[in-house]
Amino acid sequence: MPLRNGINLLGYKVFYHYKILRKSNIRNAIQRFHQLHNLLTKRRVSTEYAIQNLNGWLAYAKVGNTYKMRKKILKQFEEFDIKI
């Protein structure tokens, strides 16, 4: 398999000069964040828990080339009135 197609490794698609998150990981994260928002609105989880969950995922995503995606997710959480 040529390297130009990328190699799946630890949830990333690794290319020669960069790496990106796999699309399935992005879909799963967005779904988890929507569930987390629903739990927050129903007061079933604390804001601190949501912030810890988000910060953990952002640290994981930061390894790849995900700057724009991380900013978009942070903007959505700010719309939920969660300050990070």
Phi and psi restraints in degrees (range 20) as a CNS / XPLOR table:
assign (resid 1 and name C) (resid 2 and name N)
       (resid 2 and name CA) (resid 2 and name C) 1.0 -70.4 20.0 2
assign (resid 2 and name N) (resid 2 and name CA)
       (resid 2 and name C) (resid 3 and name N) 1.0 146.9 20.0 2
assign (resid 2 and name C) (resid 3 and name N)
       (resid 3 and name CA) (resid 3 and name C) 1.0 -66.6 20.0 2
assign (resid 3 and name N) (resid 3 and name CA)
       (resid 3 and name C) (resid 4 and name N) 1.0 -22.5 20.0 2
assign (resid 3 and name C) (resid 4 and name N)
       (resid 4 and name CA) (resid 4 and name C) 1.0 -64.1 20.0 2
assign (resid 4 and name N) (resid 4 and name CA)
       (resid 4 and name C) (resid 5 and name N) 1.0 -20.6 20.0 2
assign (resid 4 and name C) (resid 5 and name N)
       (resid 5 and name CA) (resid 5 and name C) 1.0 -83.6 20.0 2
assign (resid 5 and name N) (resid 5 and name CA)
       (resid 5 and name C) (resid 6 and name N) 1.0 -12.2 20.0 2
assign (resid 5 and name C) (resid 6 and name N)
       (resid 6 and name CA) (resid 6 and name C) 1.0 85.0 20.0 2
assign (resid 6 and name N) (resid 6 and name CA)
       (resid 6 and name C) (resid 7 and name N) 1.0 158.9 20.0 2
assign (resid 6 and name C) (resid 7 and name N)
       (resid 7 and name CA) (resid 7 and name C) 1.0 -122.9 20.0 2
assign (resid 7 and name N) (resid 7 and name CA)
       (resid 7 and name C) (resid 8 and name N) 1.0 132.1 20.0 2
assign (resid 7 and name C) (resid 8 and name N)
       (resid 8 and name CA) (resid 8 and name C) 1.0 -76.4 20.0 2
assign (resid 8 and name N) (resid 8 and name CA)
       (resid 8 and name C) (resid 9 and name N) 1.0 123.5 20.0 2
assign (resid 8 and name C) (resid 9 and name N)
       (resid 9 and name CA) (resid 9 and name C) 1.0 -151.5 20.0 2
assign (resid 9 and name N) (resid 9 and name CA)
       (resid 9 and name C) (resid 10 and name N) 1.0 116.8 20.0 2
assign (resid 9 and name C) (resid 10 and name N)
       (resid 10 and name CA) (resid 10 and name C) 1.0 53.3 20.0 2
assign (resid 10 and name N) (resid 10 and name CA)
       (resid 10 and name C) (resid 11 and name N) 1.0 40.0 20.0 2
assign (resid 10 and name C) (resid 11 and name N)
       (resid 11 and name CA) (resid 11 and name C) 1.0 85.3 20.0 2
assign (resid 11 and name N) (resid 11 and name CA)
       (resid 11 and name C) (resid 12 and name N) 1.0 4.9 20.0 2
assign (resid 11 and name C) (resid 12 and name N)
       (resid 12 and name CA) (resid 12 and name C) 1.0 -116.3 20.0 2
assign (resid 12 and name N) (resid 12 and name CA)
       (resid 12 and name C) (resid 13 and name N) 1.0 157.4 20.0 2
assign (resid 12 and name C) (resid 13 and name N)
       (resid 13 and name CA) (resid 13 and name C) 1.0 -105.0 20.0 2
assign (resid 13 and name N) (resid 13 and name CA)
       (resid 13 and name C) (resid 14 and name N) 1.0 110.0 20.0 2
assign (resid 13 and name C) (resid 14 and name N)
       (resid 14 and name CA) (resid 14 and name C) 1.0 -98.0 20.0 2
assign (resid 14 and name N) (resid 14 and name CA)
       (resid 14 and name C) (resid 15 and name N) 1.0 124.3 20.0 2
assign (resid 14 and name C) (resid 15 and name N)
       (resid 15 and name CA) (resid 15 and name C) 1.0 -110.9 20.0 2
assign (resid 15 and name N) (resid 15 and name CA)
       (resid 15 and name C) (resid 16 and name N) 1.0 -179.0 20.0 2
assign (resid 15 and name C) (resid 16 and name N)
       (resid 16 and name CA) (resid 16 and name C) 1.0 -62.8 20.0 2
assign (resid 16 and name N) (resid 16 and name CA)
       (resid 16 and name C) (resid 17 and name N) 1.0 -46.2 20.0 2
assign (resid 16 and name C) (resid 17 and name N)
       (resid 17 and name CA) (resid 17 and name C) 1.0 -109.0 20.0 2
assign (resid 17 and name N) (resid 17 and name CA)
       (resid 17 and name C) (resid 18 and name N) 1.0 -4.2 20.0 2
assign (resid 17 and name C) (resid 18 and name N)
       (resid 18 and name CA) (resid 18 and name C) 1.0 -158.4 20.0 2
assign (resid 18 and name N) (resid 18 and name CA)
       (resid 18 and name C) (resid 19 and name N) 1.0 171.7 20.0 2
assign (resid 18 and name C) (resid 19 and name N)
       (resid 19 and name CA) (resid 19 and name C) 1.0 -142.5 20.0 2
assign (resid 19 and name N) (resid 19 and name CA)
       (resid 19 and name C) (resid 20 and name N) 1.0 147.1 20.0 2
assign (resid 19 and name C) (resid 20 and name N)
       (resid 20 and name CA) (resid 20 and name C) 1.0 -129.2 20.0 2
assign (resid 20 and name N) (resid 20 and name CA)
       (resid 20 and name C) (resid 21 and name N) 1.0 160.0 20.0 2
assign (resid 20 and name C) (resid 21 and name N)
       (resid 21 and name CA) (resid 21 and name C) 1.0 -71.8 20.0 2
assign (resid 21 and name N) (resid 21 and name CA)
       (resid 21 and name C) (resid 22 and name N) 1.0 145.4 20.0 2
assign (resid 21 and name C) (resid 22 and name N)
       (resid 22 and name CA) (resid 22 and name C) 1.0 -67.9 20.0 2
assign (resid 22 and name N) (resid 22 and name CA)
       (resid 22 and name C) (resid 23 and name N) 1.0 149.4 20.0 2
assign (resid 22 and name C) (resid 23 and name N)
       (resid 23 and name CA) (resid 23 and name C) 1.0 -61.0 20.0 2
assign (resid 23 and name N) (resid 23 and name CA)
       (resid 23 and name C) (resid 24 and name N) 1.0 -35.2 20.0 2
assign (resid 23 and name C) (resid 24 and name N)
       (resid 24 and name CA) (resid 24 and name C) 1.0 -65.2 20.0 2
assign (resid 24 and name N) (resid 24 and name CA)
       (resid 24 and name C) (resid 25 and name N) 1.0 -35.9 20.0 2
assign (resid 24 and name C) (resid 25 and name N)
       (resid 25 and name CA) (resid 25 and name C) 1.0 -67.3 20.0 2
assign (resid 25 and name N) (resid 25 and name CA)
       (resid 25 and name C) (resid 26 and name N) 1.0 -37.9 20.0 2
assign (resid 25 and name C) (resid 26 and name N)
       (resid 26 and name CA) (resid 26 and name C) 1.0 -65.7 20.0 2
assign (resid 26 and name N) (resid 26 and name CA)
       (resid 26 and name C) (resid 27 and name N) 1.0 -45.5 20.0 2
assign (resid 26 and name C) (resid 27 and name N)
       (resid 27 and name CA) (resid 27 and name C) 1.0 -60.4 20.0 2
assign (resid 27 and name N) (resid 27 and name CA)
       (resid 27 and name C) (resid 28 and name N) 1.0 -44.7 20.0 2
assign (resid 27 and name C) (resid 28 and name N)
       (resid 28 and name CA) (resid 28 and name C) 1.0 -63.2 20.0 2
assign (resid 28 and name N) (resid 28 and name CA)
       (resid 28 and name C) (resid 29 and name N) 1.0 -40.2 20.0 2
assign (resid 28 and name C) (resid 29 and name N)
       (resid 29 and name CA) (resid 29 and name C) 1.0 -65.7 20.0 2
assign (resid 29 and name N) (resid 29 and name CA)
       (resid 29 and name C) (resid 30 and name N) 1.0 -44.3 20.0 2
assign (resid 29 and name C) (resid 30 and name N)
       (resid 30 and name CA) (resid 30 and name C) 1.0 -62.7 20.0 2
assign (resid 30 and name N) (resid 30 and name CA)
       (resid 30 and name C) (resid 31 and name N) 1.0 -41.2 20.0 2
assign (resid 30 and name C) (resid 31 and name N)
       (resid 31 and name CA) (resid 31 and name C) 1.0 -62.9 20.0 2
assign (resid 31 and name N) (resid 31 and name CA)
       (resid 31 and name C) (resid 32 and name N) 1.0 -42.7 20.0 2
assign (resid 31 and name C) (resid 32 and name N)
       (resid 32 and name CA) (resid 32 and name C) 1.0 -63.1 20.0 2
assign (resid 32 and name N) (resid 32 and name CA)
       (resid 32 and name C) (resid 33 and name N) 1.0 -39.2 20.0 2
assign (resid 32 and name C) (resid 33 and name N)
       (resid 33 and name CA) (resid 33 and name C) 1.0 -68.1 20.0 2
assign (resid 33 and name N) (resid 33 and name CA)
       (resid 33 and name C) (resid 34 and name N) 1.0 -34.6 20.0 2
assign (resid 33 and name C) (resid 34 and name N)
       (resid 34 and name CA) (resid 34 and name C) 1.0 -67.0 20.0 2
assign (resid 34 and name N) (resid 34 and name CA)
       (resid 34 and name C) (resid 35 and name N) 1.0 -41.2 20.0 2
assign (resid 34 and name C) (resid 35 and name N)
       (resid 35 and name CA) (resid 35 and name C) 1.0 -64.0 20.0 2
assign (resid 35 and name N) (resid 35 and name CA)
       (resid 35 and name C) (resid 36 and name N) 1.0 -40.1 20.0 2
assign (resid 35 and name C) (resid 36 and name N)
       (resid 36 and name CA) (resid 36 and name C) 1.0 -63.1 20.0 2
assign (resid 36 and name N) (resid 36 and name CA)
       (resid 36 and name C) (resid 37 and name N) 1.0 -40.9 20.0 2
assign (resid 36 and name C) (resid 37 and name N)
       (resid 37 and name CA) (resid 37 and name C) 1.0 -62.8 20.0 2
assign (resid 37 and name N) (resid 37 and name CA)
       (resid 37 and name C) (resid 38 and name N) 1.0 -42.8 20.0 2
assign (resid 37 and name C) (resid 38 and name N)
       (resid 38 and name CA) (resid 38 and name C) 1.0 -61.9 20.0 2
assign (resid 38 and name N) (resid 38 and name CA)
       (resid 38 and name C) (resid 39 and name N) 1.0 -41.3 20.0 2
assign (resid 38 and name C) (resid 39 and name N)
       (resid 39 and name CA) (resid 39 and name C) 1.0 -66.0 20.0 2
assign (resid 39 and name N) (resid 39 and name CA)
       (resid 39 and name C) (resid 40 and name N) 1.0 -35.0 20.0 2
assign (resid 39 and name C) (resid 40 and name N)
       (resid 40 and name CA) (resid 40 and name C) 1.0 -67.0 20.0 2
assign (resid 40 and name N) (resid 40 and name CA)
       (resid 40 and name C) (resid 41 and name N) 1.0 -42.9 20.0 2
assign (resid 40 and name C) (resid 41 and name N)
       (resid 41 and name CA) (resid 41 and name C) 1.0 -66.7 20.0 2
assign (resid 41 and name N) (resid 41 and name CA)
       (resid 41 and name C) (resid 42 and name N) 1.0 -29.9 20.0 2
assign (resid 41 and name C) (resid 42 and name N)
       (resid 42 and name CA) (resid 42 and name C) 1.0 -87.1 20.0 2
assign (resid 42 and name N) (resid 42 and name CA)
       (resid 42 and name C) (resid 43 and name N) 1.0 0.3 20.0 2
assign (resid 42 and name C) (resid 43 and name N)
       (resid 43 and name CA) (resid 43 and name C) 1.0 61.5 20.0 2
assign (resid 43 and name N) (resid 43 and name CA)
       (resid 43 and name C) (resid 44 and name N) 1.0 34.4 20.0 2
assign (resid 43 and name C) (resid 44 and name N)
       (resid 44 and name CA) (resid 44 and name C) 1.0 -92.7 20.0 2
assign (resid 44 and name N) (resid 44 and name CA)
       (resid 44 and name C) (resid 45 and name N) 1.0 -16.8 20.0 2
assign (resid 44 and name C) (resid 45 and name N)
       (resid 45 and name CA) (resid 45 and name C) 1.0 -132.0 20.0 2
assign (resid 45 and name N) (resid 45 and name CA)
       (resid 45 and name C) (resid 46 and name N) 1.0 156.5 20.0 2
assign (resid 45 and name C) (resid 46 and name N)
       (resid 46 and name CA) (resid 46 and name C) 1.0 -85.3 20.0 2
assign (resid 46 and name N) (resid 46 and name CA)
       (resid 46 and name C) (resid 47 and name N) 1.0 162.0 20.0 2
assign (resid 46 and name C) (resid 47 and name N)
       (resid 47 and name CA) (resid 47 and name C) 1.0 -63.7 20.0 2
assign (resid 47 and name N) (resid 47 and name CA)
       (resid 47 and name C) (resid 48 and name N) 1.0 -37.4 20.0 2
assign (resid 47 and name C) (resid 48 and name N)
       (resid 48 and name CA) (resid 48 and name C) 1.0 -61.0 20.0 2
assign (resid 48 and name N) (resid 48 and name CA)
       (resid 48 and name C) (resid 49 and name N) 1.0 -40.3 20.0 2
assign (resid 48 and name C) (resid 49 and name N)
       (resid 49 and name CA) (resid 49 and name C) 1.0 -62.6 20.0 2
assign (resid 49 and name N) (resid 49 and name CA)
       (resid 49 and name C) (resid 50 and name N) 1.0 -43.4 20.0 2
assign (resid 49 and name C) (resid 50 and name N)
       (resid 50 and name CA) (resid 50 and name C) 1.0 -63.4 20.0 2
assign (resid 50 and name N) (resid 50 and name CA)
       (resid 50 and name C) (resid 51 and name N) 1.0 -40.7 20.0 2
assign (resid 50 and name C) (resid 51 and name N)
       (resid 51 and name CA) (resid 51 and name C) 1.0 -66.5 20.0 2
assign (resid 51 and name N) (resid 51 and name CA)
       (resid 51 and name C) (resid 52 and name N) 1.0 -42.2 20.0 2
assign (resid 51 and name C) (resid 52 and name N)
       (resid 52 and name CA) (resid 52 and name C) 1.0 -62.7 20.0 2
assign (resid 52 and name N) (resid 52 and name CA)
       (resid 52 and name C) (resid 53 and name N) 1.0 -42.8 20.0 2
assign (resid 52 and name C) (resid 53 and name N)
       (resid 53 and name CA) (resid 53 and name C) 1.0 -62.1 20.0 2
assign (resid 53 and name N) (resid 53 and name CA)
       (resid 53 and name C) (resid 54 and name N) 1.0 -45.9 20.0 2
assign (resid 53 and name C) (resid 54 and name N)
       (resid 54 and name CA) (resid 54 and name C) 1.0 -65.9 20.0 2
assign (resid 54 and name N) (resid 54 and name CA)
       (resid 54 and name C) (resid 55 and name N) 1.0 -44.3 20.0 2
assign (resid 54 and name C) (resid 55 and name N)
       (resid 55 and name CA) (resid 55 and name C) 1.0 -63.0 20.0 2
assign (resid 55 and name N) (resid 55 and name CA)
       (resid 55 and name C) (resid 56 and name N) 1.0 -38.3 20.0 2
assign (resid 55 and name C) (resid 56 and name N)
       (resid 56 and name CA) (resid 56 and name C) 1.0 -62.7 20.0 2
assign (resid 56 and name N) (resid 56 and name CA)
       (resid 56 and name C) (resid 57 and name N) 1.0 -44.6 20.0 2
assign (resid 56 and name C) (resid 57 and name N)
       (resid 57 and name CA) (resid 57 and name C) 1.0 -68.3 20.0 2
assign (resid 57 and name N) (resid 57 and name CA)
       (resid 57 and name C) (resid 58 and name N) 1.0 -38.6 20.0 2
assign (resid 57 and name C) (resid 58 and name N)
       (resid 58 and name CA) (resid 58 and name C) 1.0 -63.5 20.0 2
assign (resid 58 and name N) (resid 58 and name CA)
       (resid 58 and name C) (resid 59 and name N) 1.0 -37.2 20.0 2
assign (resid 58 and name C) (resid 59 and name N)
       (resid 59 and name CA) (resid 59 and name C) 1.0 -66.1 20.0 2
assign (resid 59 and name N) (resid 59 and name CA)
       (resid 59 and name C) (resid 60 and name N) 1.0 -39.7 20.0 2
assign (resid 59 and name C) (resid 60 and name N)
       (resid 60 and name CA) (resid 60 and name C) 1.0 -63.7 20.0 2
assign (resid 60 and name N) (resid 60 and name CA)
       (resid 60 and name C) (resid 61 and name N) 1.0 -45.2 20.0 2
assign (resid 60 and name C) (resid 61 and name N)
       (resid 61 and name CA) (resid 61 and name C) 1.0 -71.2 20.0 2
assign (resid 61 and name N) (resid 61 and name CA)
       (resid 61 and name C) (resid 62 and name N) 1.0 -24.9 20.0 2
assign (resid 61 and name C) (resid 62 and name N)
       (resid 62 and name CA) (resid 62 and name C) 1.0 -64.3 20.0 2
assign (resid 62 and name N) (resid 62 and name CA)
       (resid 62 and name C) (resid 63 and name N) 1.0 -21.9 20.0 2
assign (resid 62 and name C) (resid 63 and name N)
       (resid 63 and name CA) (resid 63 and name C) 1.0 -63.9 20.0 2
assign (resid 63 and name N) (resid 63 and name CA)
       (resid 63 and name C) (resid 64 and name N) 1.0 -33.0 20.0 2
assign (resid 63 and name C) (resid 64 and name N)
       (resid 64 and name CA) (resid 64 and name C) 1.0 -94.2 20.0 2
assign (resid 64 and name N) (resid 64 and name CA)
       (resid 64 and name C) (resid 65 and name N) 1.0 -177.4 20.0 2
assign (resid 64 and name C) (resid 65 and name N)
       (resid 65 and name CA) (resid 65 and name C) 1.0 -86.2 20.0 2
assign (resid 65 and name N) (resid 65 and name CA)
       (resid 65 and name C) (resid 66 and name N) 1.0 82.6 20.0 2
assign (resid 65 and name C) (resid 66 and name N)
       (resid 66 and name CA) (resid 66 and name C) 1.0 -131.6 20.0 2
assign (resid 66 and name N) (resid 66 and name CA)
       (resid 66 and name C) (resid 67 and name N) 1.0 26.4 20.0 2
assign (resid 66 and name C) (resid 67 and name N)
       (resid 67 and name CA) (resid 67 and name C) 1.0 -57.0 20.0 2
assign (resid 67 and name N) (resid 67 and name CA)
       (resid 67 and name C) (resid 68 and name N) 1.0 -51.5 20.0 2
assign (resid 67 and name C) (resid 68 and name N)
       (resid 68 and name CA) (resid 68 and name C) 1.0 -64.0 20.0 2
assign (resid 68 and name N) (resid 68 and name CA)
       (resid 68 and name C) (resid 69 and name N) 1.0 -39.9 20.0 2
assign (resid 68 and name C) (resid 69 and name N)
       (resid 69 and name CA) (resid 69 and name C) 1.0 -66.0 20.0 2
assign (resid 69 and name N) (resid 69 and name CA)
       (resid 69 and name C) (resid 70 and name N) 1.0 -41.7 20.0 2
assign (resid 69 and name C) (resid 70 and name N)
       (resid 70 and name CA) (resid 70 and name C) 1.0 -64.4 20.0 2
assign (resid 70 and name N) (resid 70 and name CA)
       (resid 70 and name C) (resid 71 and name N) 1.0 -39.8 20.0 2
assign (resid 70 and name C) (resid 71 and name N)
       (resid 71 and name CA) (resid 71 and name C) 1.0 -64.0 20.0 2
assign (resid 71 and name N) (resid 71 and name CA)
       (resid 71 and name C) (resid 72 and name N) 1.0 -39.2 20.0 2
assign (resid 71 and name C) (resid 72 and name N)
       (resid 72 and name CA) (resid 72 and name C) 1.0 -64.0 20.0 2
assign (resid 72 and name N) (resid 72 and name CA)
       (resid 72 and name C) (resid 73 and name N) 1.0 -43.1 20.0 2
assign (resid 72 and name C) (resid 73 and name N)
       (resid 73 and name CA) (resid 73 and name C) 1.0 -66.2 20.0 2
assign (resid 73 and name N) (resid 73 and name CA)
       (resid 73 and name C) (resid 74 and name N) 1.0 -42.1 20.0 2
assign (resid 73 and name C) (resid 74 and name N)
       (resid 74 and name CA) (resid 74 and name C) 1.0 -62.1 20.0 2
assign (resid 74 and name N) (resid 74 and name CA)
       (resid 74 and name C) (resid 75 and name N) 1.0 -38.4 20.0 2
assign (resid 74 and name C) (resid 75 and name N)
       (resid 75 and name CA) (resid 75 and name C) 1.0 -63.6 20.0 2
assign (resid 75 and name N) (resid 75 and name CA)
       (resid 75 and name C) (resid 76 and name N) 1.0 -40.5 20.0 2
assign (resid 75 and name C) (resid 76 and name N)
       (resid 76 and name CA) (resid 76 and name C) 1.0 -64.7 20.0 2
assign (resid 76 and name N) (resid 76 and name CA)
       (resid 76 and name C) (resid 77 and name N) 1.0 -39.0 20.0 2
assign (resid 76 and name C) (resid 77 and name N)
       (resid 77 and name CA) (resid 77 and name C) 1.0 -69.1 20.0 2
assign (resid 77 and name N) (resid 77 and name CA)
       (resid 77 and name C) (resid 78 and name N) 1.0 -32.5 20.0 2
assign (resid 77 and name C) (resid 78 and name N)
       (resid 78 and name CA) (resid 78 and name C) 1.0 -65.8 20.0 2
assign (resid 78 and name N) (resid 78 and name CA)
       (resid 78 and name C) (resid 79 and name N) 1.0 -31.8 20.0 2
assign (resid 78 and name C) (resid 79 and name N)
       (resid 79 and name CA) (resid 79 and name C) 1.0 -67.6 20.0 2
assign (resid 79 and name N) (resid 79 and name CA)
       (resid 79 and name C) (resid 80 and name N) 1.0 -24.9 20.0 2
assign (resid 79 and name C) (resid 80 and name N)
       (resid 80 and name CA) (resid 80 and name C) 1.0 -83.0 20.0 2
assign (resid 80 and name N) (resid 80 and name CA)
       (resid 80 and name C) (resid 81 and name N) 1.0 5.9 20.0 2
assign (resid 80 and name C) (resid 81 and name N)
       (resid 81 and name CA) (resid 81 and name C) 1.0 64.8 20.0 2
assign (resid 81 and name N) (resid 81 and name CA)
       (resid 81 and name C) (resid 82 and name N) 1.0 36.1 20.0 2
assign (resid 81 and name C) (resid 82 and name N)
       (resid 82 and name CA) (resid 82 and name C) 1.0 -111.5 20.0 2
assign (resid 82 and name N) (resid 82 and name CA)
       (resid 82 and name C) (resid 83 and name N) 1.0 118.2 20.0 2
assign (resid 82 and name C) (resid 83 and name N)
       (resid 83 and name CA) (resid 83 and name C) 1.0 -94.6 20.0 2
assign (resid 83 and name N) (resid 83 and name CA)
       (resid 83 and name C) (resid 84 and name N) 1.0 124.4 20.0 2
